[in-house]
Amino acid sequence: MPDAPVDVDRDLPLSIQERLYPNLPCFGCGPGNAKGLQLRSHPLGSGGADGVVASFTPWPEHDNGLGFLNGGIIGTVLDCHSAAAVMLEAERQGWPPLPGADLSYVTAGLDVRYLRPAPLHDTVELHAVVTEADEPQMTVRVELRFDGKVRAEATALWKRWRPRA
């Protein structure tokens, strides 16, 4: 992908978040939040047709008290990574934010299942795929993986953000 924009600070292609919402202050994935997790998701396959991927390295402060990754942080990165898949799909479908909305879609539900402990001191991988998409809502399957095993998974429901007066 030689024509892809490049983040010169990290010498990596721009993430979906950096490209589509460079000033977003979201704690989990907002490039505009210097104190946030700064999750960076990238398309997998041609234009994201195979979903999106990211890696996440926990901080020592993300300890669940037993030496593993905290469930709330896991839920946050699953939610935010599913957002990248949704925003990329919305861009591909031509569904921009509606007037008065900052984003095209917002989380309407997140059903998280914790399957096995996730490490606190190692990088984990995130994978998300849009499984259903129409303009009013999208559904995403998202997983947190480590060492070839799914540690947590979620189904995320996203609805079109329709600002109310």
TORZATOR-169132 format. One line per field, with one value per residue: residue number from 0; residue in one letter; x, y, z of N, C-alpha, C in turn. Coordinates in steps of 0.05 Angstrom, whole numbers, padded with zeros to 5 digits. Each point is the difference from the previous one (the first is absolute). Layout:
<sites>
num = (NUM, ...) .
residu = (A, ...) .
n.c1 = (X, ...) .
n.c2 = (Y, ...) .
n.c3 = (Z, ...) .
ca.c1 = (X, ...) .
ca.c2 = (Y, ...) .
ca.c3 = (Z, ...) .
c.c1 = (X, ...) .
c.c2 = (Y, ...) .
c.c3 = (Z, ...) .
</sites>
This chain:
<sites>
num = (0, 1, 2, 3, 4, 5, 6, 7, 8, 9, 10, 11, 12, 13, 14, 15, 16, 17, 18, 19, 20, 21, 22, 23, 24, 25, 26, 27, 28, 29, 30, 31, 32, 33, 34, 35, 36, 37, 38, 39, 40, 41, 42, 43, 44, 45, 46, 47, 48, 49, 50, 51, 52, 53, 54, 55, 56, 57, 58, 59, 60, 61, 62, 63, 64, 65, 66, 67, 68, 69, 70, 71, 72, 73, 74, 75, 76, 77, 78, 79, 80, 81, 82, 83, 84, 85, 86, 87, 88, 89, 90, 91, 92, 93, 94, 95, 96, 97, 98, 99, 100, 101, 102, 103, 104, 105, 106, 107, 108, 109, 110, 111, 112, 113, 114, 115, 116, 117, 118, 119, 120, 121, 122, 123, 124, 125, 126, 127, 128, 129, 130, 131, 132, 133, 134, 135, 136, 137, 138, 139, 140, 141, 142, 143, 144, 145, 146, 147, 148, 149, 150, 151, 152, 153, 154, 155, 156, 157, 158, 159, 160, 161, 162, 163, 164) .
residu = (M, P, D, A, P, V, D, V, D, R, D, L, P, L, S, I, Q, E, R, L, Y, P, N, L, P, C, F, G, C, G, P, G, N, A, K, G, L, Q, L, R, S, H, P, L, G, S, G, G, A, D, G, V, V, A, S, F, T, P, W, P, E, H, D, N, G, L, G, F, L, N, G, G, I, I, G, T, V, L, D, C, H, S, A, A, A, V, M, L, E, A, E, R, Q, G, W, P, P, L, P, G, A, D, L, S, Y, V, T, A, G, L, D, V, R, Y, L, R, P, A, P, L, H, D, T, V, E, L, H, A, V, V, T, E, A, D, E, P, Q, M, T, V, R, V, E, L, R, F, D, G, K, V, R, A, E, A, T, A, L, W, K, R, W, R, P, R, A) .
n.c1 = (00017, 00016, -00025, 00001, -00016, 00021, -00001, 00012, -00016, -00016, 00002, -00026, -00015, -00014, -00008, -00021, 00006, 00025, -00007, -00019, 00012, 00018, -00022, -00010, -00013, -00009, -00006, -00016, -00011, -00005, 00009, -00023, 00005, 00019, -00020, -00012, -00013, -00011, -00021, 00015, -00022, 00005, -00006, -00015, 00017, -00012, 00010, 00009, 00000, 00024, -00009, 00004, 00025, 00008, 00021, 00000, 00017, -00010, -00009, 00020, -00010, 00002, 00013, -00009, 00024, 00000, 00009, -00026, -00007, -00006, -00023, 00000, 00026, -00004, -00020, 00016, 00021, -00017, -00012, 00023, 00009, -00023, 00004, 00025, -00009, -00016, 00018, 00016, -00019, -00005, 00026, 00004, -00020, 00015, 00002, 00004, 00013, -00022, -00014, 00019, 00008, 00015, -00016, 00004, 00012, -00016, 00014, -00015, 00020, 00010, -00002, 00014, 00016, 00007, 00018, 00022, 00017, 00002, 00023, 00013, 00020, -00020, 00008, -00025, -00014, -00010, -00022, -00009, -00025, -00009, -00020, -00011, -00008, -00015, -00011, -00022, 00012, 00021, 00008, 00016, 00015, 00008, 00026, 00008, 00024, 00009, 00024, -00013, -00007, -00026, 00006, -00011, -00027, -00010, -00026, 00007, -00020, 00000, -00009, -00014, 00019, -00024, 00015, -00008, -00019) .
n.c2 = (-00024, 00005, 00002, -00018, 00017, 00014, -00011, 00024, 00004, -00017, 00013, 00003, -00015, 00021, 00000, -00016, -00001, -00002, -00017, -00013, -00003, 00016, 00013, -00025, 00009, -00021, -00009, -00017, 00016, 00020, 00006, 00012, -00023, 00018, 00000, -00003, -00022, 00018, -00016, -00015, 00001, -00023, 00007, -00022, -00008, -00003, 00023, -00021, -00012, -00005, 00024, 00004, 00008, -00006, 00012, -00011, 00018, -00016, 00017, 00003, 00024, -00016, -00003, -00025, 00003, -00016, 00022, 00003, 00002, 00024, -00011, 00022, -00004, -00026, 00006, 00018, -00017, -00018, 00018, 00011, -00025, -00007, 00023, -00009, -00025, 00011, 00016, -00021, -00016, 00018, 00003, -00026, 00000, 00020, -00008, 00025, 00014, -00002, 00021, 00012, -00021, -00007, -00022, -00019, -00014, -00010, -00008, -00021, -00017, -00012, -00024, 00003, -00018, -00004, -00010, 00015, 00000, 00026, -00002, 00007, -00017, -00009, 00004, 00010, -00017, 00019, -00013, 00015, -00010, 00017, -00009, 00024, 00010, 00018, 00020, -00011, -00023, -00006, -00024, -00002, -00019, 00001, -00006, -00008, -00002, -00022, -00004, 00010, 00011, -00003, 00023, 00017, 00000, 00014, 00004, 00018, 00014, 00010, 00023, 00007, 00019, 00004, 00022, 00003, 00016) .
n.c3 = (00000, -00020, -00009, 00019, 00014, 00008, 00024, -00005, 00021, -00011, -00022, 00007, -00015, -00007, 00025, 00002, 00025, -00006, -00019, 00013, 00024, -00012, 00006, -00005, 00021, -00014, 00025, -00014, -00019, 00015, -00025, 00006, 00011, 00007, 00018, -00024, -00007, -00016, 00002, -00016, -00014, -00013, -00025, -00003, -00018, -00023, 00010, 00014, -00024, 00012, 00006, 00026, 00002, 00024, 00011, 00025, 00010, 00019, 00017, 00017, -00005, -00020, 00022, -00001, 00011, -00021, -00012, -00006, -00026, 00009, 00009, 00015, 00002, 00006, 00016, 00010, -00001, 00010, 00016, 00007, 00001, 00012, 00013, 00000, 00005, 00018, 00009, -00003, 00011, 00018, 00001, 00000, 00018, 00007, 00025, -00008, 00019, 00014, -00010, 00013, -00014, 00021, 00004, -00017, 00019, 00018, 00021, -00008, -00002, 00022, -00012, 00023, -00009, 00026, -00017, 00002, 00020, -00001, -00012, 00021, -00004, -00016, -00025, -00002, -00015, -00016, -00004, -00020, -00003, -00018, 00016, 00007, -00023, 00011, -00013, 00010, -00006, 00015, -00006, 00021, -00010, 00025, -00004, 00024, -00013, 00012, -00010, -00022, 00023, -00004, 00011, -00018, -00001, -00021, 00003, -00018, 00010, -00024, 00009, -00022, 00002, 00011, -00001, 00024, -00007) .
ca.c1 = (-00017, 00018, -00014, -00015, 00012, 00018, 00004, 00029, 00010, 00002, 00007, -00020, -00023, -00019, -00022, -00027, -00007, 00016, -00009, -00028, -00007, 00026, -00003, -00019, 00011, -00008, 00020, 00011, 00012, 00002, 00026, 00000, 00001, 00027, 00000, -00016, 00014, 00011, -00002, 00004, -00011, 00007, -00016, 00011, -00009, -00004, -00017, -00014, -00021, 00003, -00001, 00021, 00018, 00016, 00013, -00003, 00018, -00010, 00017, -00001, -00024, -00024, 00000, -00026, 00005, 00010, 00022, -00010, -00012, -00026, -00023, -00010, 00018, -00006, -00026, 00006, 00014, -00019, -00019, 00013, 00009, -00024, -00006, 00016, -00012, -00025, 00006, 00011, -00022, -00017, 00014, -00003, -00028, -00008, -00017, 00015, -00016, -00023, 00004, -00001, 00012, 00029, 00007, -00022, -00013, 00007, -00005, -00027, 00002, 00025, -00002, 00027, 00004, 00027, 00004, 00023, 00015, 00016, 00025, 00004, 00026, 00006, -00017, -00022, -00010, -00029, -00011, -00029, -00012, -00028, -00015, -00024, 00002, -00018, 00004, -00009, 00016, 00020, 00008, 00028, 00012, 00027, 00014, 00026, 00014, 00028, 00012, -00016, -00025, -00018, -00002, -00025, -00014, -00024, -00017, -00006, -00022, 00004, -00023, 00005, -00003, -00019, -00002, -00027, 00000) .
ca.c2 = (00024, 00023, 00025, 00004, 00021, -00011, 00014, 00002, -00004, -00029, -00013, -00020, 00012, 00011, -00018, 00008, 00022, 00024, 00009, 00009, 00017, 00006, 00016, -00012, -00003, -00025, -00012, -00025, 00000, 00027, 00013, 00026, -00004, -00007, -00017, -00024, -00024, 00006, -00024, 00006, -00022, 00001, -00018, -00026, -00006, 00023, 00021, -00008, -00020, -00023, 00010, 00018, -00011, 00018, -00012, 00017, -00007, 00011, 00015, -00012, 00010, -00015, -00025, -00007, -00006, -00027, -00002, -00002, 00023, 00007, -00004, 00026, 00008, -00018, 00010, 00025, -00004, -00014, 00020, 00019, -00014, -00005, 00026, 00004, -00016, 00013, 00026, -00007, -00010, 00024, 00015, -00016, 00001, 00028, 00008, 00018, 00010, 00017, 00027, 00003, -00024, -00001, -00026, -00012, -00020, -00002, -00026, -00004, -00023, -00015, -00025, -00010, -00026, -00004, -00028, -00008, 00024, 00013, 00009, 00029, 00010, -00008, 00012, -00017, 00007, 00004, -00005, 00007, -00003, 00008, -00024, 00010, 00029, 00017, 00027, 00006, -00013, -00020, -00019, -00006, -00021, 00009, -00018, 00007, -00025, -00001, -00027, -00017, -00006, 00022, 00005, 00013, 00005, 00017, 00009, 00028, 00011, 00029, 00013, 00026, 00022, 00019, 00020, 00010, 00029) .
ca.c3 = (00000, 00000, -00001, 00026, 00016, 00020, 00025, 00000, 00027, 00005, -00026, -00006, -00014, 00018, 00008, -00008, 00018, -00007, -00026, -00001, 00022, 00012, 00024, 00018, 00027, 00013, 00017, -00010, -00027, -00011, -00003, 00013, 00029, 00006, 00024, -00006, -00008, -00027, -00017, -00028, -00016, -00029, -00017, -00006, -00027, -00018, 00010, 00025, -00007, 00018, 00027, 00009, 00021, 00017, 00022, 00023, 00022, 00025, 00018, 00027, 00014, -00010, 00016, 00012, 00028, 00001, -00020, -00027, -00011, 00011, -00017, -00011, -00022, -00022, -00012, -00014, -00025, -00018, -00009, -00018, -00024, -00017, -00012, -00024, -00021, -00007, -00014, -00026, -00017, -00006, -00021, -00025, -00009, -00005, 00022, 00017, 00023, -00007, 00010, 00029, 00013, -00003, -00012, -00015, 00016, 00029, 00011, 00012, 00017, -00002, 00015, 00003, 00013, 00008, -00003, 00015, 00008, -00020, 00013, 00006, -00008, -00027, -00020, -00009, -00027, -00003, -00026, -00001, -00026, -00002, -00009, -00012, -00004, -00016, 00009, 00027, 00021, -00007, 00020, -00003, 00018, 00007, 00018, 00012, -00002, 00008, -00001, -00016, 00013, 00005, 00029, 00004, -00025, 00004, -00022, 00004, -00016, -00006, -00013, -00013, 00018, -00010, 00021, 00006, 00008) .
c.c1 = (00017, -00014, -00015, 00014, 00017, 00002, 00030, 00012, 00005, 00008, -00018, -00023, -00019, -00022, -00026, -00008, 00015, -00009, -00028, -00007, 00024, -00002, -00018, 00012, -00008, 00023, 00014, 00015, 00004, 00028, 00002, 00000, 00027, 00002, -00015, 00017, 00011, 00000, 00002, -00008, 00006, -00017, 00016, -00011, -00004, -00020, -00016, -00022, 00001, -00001, 00022, 00016, 00014, 00015, -00001, 00019, -00010, 00021, -00001, -00025, -00026, -00003, -00028, 00002, 00012, 00023, -00009, -00012, -00029, -00022, -00011, 00017, -00005, -00026, 00005, 00013, -00017, -00019, 00014, 00010, -00023, -00008, 00016, -00012, -00026, 00006, 00012, -00022, -00018, 00013, -00003, -00028, -00009, -00020, 00015, -00017, -00023, 00005, -00003, 00013, 00030, 00010, -00024, -00017, 00009, -00006, -00028, 00000, 00027, -00003, 00027, 00000, 00030, 00005, 00024, 00016, 00017, 00025, 00001, 00026, 00008, -00020, -00022, -00008, -00030, -00008, -00030, -00010, -00029, -00015, -00027, 00002, -00023, 00001, -00010, 00018, 00019, 00006, 00029, 00008, 00029, 00013, 00026, 00014, 00029, 00009, -00018, -00028, -00017, -00003, -00026, -00012, -00024, -00015, -00008, -00022, 00005, -00025, 00008, -00005, -00018, -00004, -00029, 00003, -00011) .
c.c2 = (00025, 00027, 00007, 00023, -00013, 00018, 00001, -00004, -00030, -00015, -00024, 00013, 00012, -00020, 00010, 00024, 00026, 00012, 00012, 00020, 00009, 00016, -00012, -00004, -00025, -00012, -00024, 00003, 00028, 00011, 00027, -00002, -00011, -00019, -00026, -00023, 00001, -00026, 00008, -00024, 00004, -00019, -00026, -00008, 00025, 00020, -00008, -00021, -00024, 00009, 00020, -00014, 00022, -00016, 00020, -00011, 00013, 00015, -00014, 00008, -00015, -00027, -00004, -00007, -00028, -00004, -00005, 00026, 00004, -00003, 00025, 00010, -00018, 00009, 00025, -00005, -00016, 00019, 00018, -00012, -00006, 00026, 00005, -00015, 00014, 00026, -00005, -00010, 00024, 00016, -00015, 00002, 00029, 00010, 00019, 00008, 00017, 00028, 00001, -00024, 00001, -00026, -00010, -00019, 00002, -00028, -00001, -00024, -00014, -00024, -00013, -00027, -00003, -00030, -00011, 00025, 00011, 00011, 00030, 00010, -00007, 00014, -00021, 00010, 00002, -00005, 00006, -00003, 00009, -00025, 00007, 00030, 00010, 00027, 00005, -00013, -00020, -00018, -00009, -00023, 00009, -00018, 00013, -00027, 00003, -00029, -00019, -00007, 00025, 00003, 00013, 00005, 00016, 00002, 00028, 00009, 00030, 00011, 00027, 00022, 00021, 00021, 00011, 00029, 00003) .
c.c3 = (00000, 00000, 00026, 00015, 00022, 00024, 00003, 00028, 00006, -00025, -00006, -00016, 00022, 00007, -00010, 00017, -00007, -00026, 00000, 00022, 00016, 00026, 00021, 00028, 00015, 00016, -00012, -00026, -00011, -00002, 00014, 00031, 00008, 00024, -00005, -00009, -00029, -00018, -00029, -00016, -00030, -00016, -00005, -00027, -00016, 00011, 00025, -00005, 00019, 00029, 00006, 00022, 00015, 00020, 00023, 00022, 00026, 00016, 00027, 00015, -00009, 00014, 00012, 00030, 00003, -00020, -00028, -00009, 00011, -00020, -00012, -00023, -00024, -00015, -00016, -00027, -00020, -00012, -00021, -00025, -00018, -00013, -00025, -00024, -00010, -00016, -00027, -00019, -00007, -00022, -00027, -00012, -00007, 00020, 00019, 00025, -00010, 00011, 00031, 00015, -00005, -00013, -00015, 00017, 00029, 00010, 00013, 00018, -00004, 00019, 00001, 00014, 00005, 00001, 00016, 00006, -00023, 00014, 00005, -00012, -00029, -00019, -00008, -00027, 00001, -00029, 00000, -00029, 00002, -00011, -00012, -00003, -00017, 00013, 00028, 00022, -00012, 00024, -00006, 00019, 00004, 00021, 00010, 00002, 00011, -00002, -00015, 00011, 00004, 00030, 00007, -00028, 00006, -00026, 00006, -00019, -00001, -00014, -00011, 00021, -00013, 00021, 00003, 00009, 00028) .
</sites>
